[in-house]
Amino acid sequence: MAPALEGILETALYAEDLDQAEAFYGTILGLERITRVGVRHVFFRCGDGVLLIFNPVETVKPPAPGALPVPPHGTTGKGHMCFRVEAAALDAWKAKLEAAGVMIEADIRWPNGARSFYFRDPAGNSLEFAEPGLWAKD
């Protein structure tokens, strides 16, 4: 039997315009940028994990000779991820996003009593802010 997984270290989303993605995630969401490599990717620290934003046009290309042998990858269509936000901070985040011109698509009180809301990044990825109780955490 294999040992239990400890958590998710990285989460990846895809956006062709990395300038817009970097501005959104770094400025509006306030994530700390770890690195950016040209038009290929920009990475951010998020709590204990890392959010990877890849340009799908670039990541489907095989690695160049001598580069790290990361297999080509990518996706089409809009992705989804959820950020963990304390319940008491949800309204402040919602107000900050709205003040920045970000439309809130849905604000949901789930059957277990937890709350979350949905919005989109400039690439159209569906993002969610949810309190930890959504998945019976904390």
Secondary structure by P-SEA (a helix, b strand, c coil): cccccccccbbbbbbccaaaaaaaacccccccccccccccbbbbbcccbbbbbbcccccccccccccccccccccccbbbbbbbbcccaaaaaaaaaaaacccccccccccccccccccccccccbbbbbcccccccc
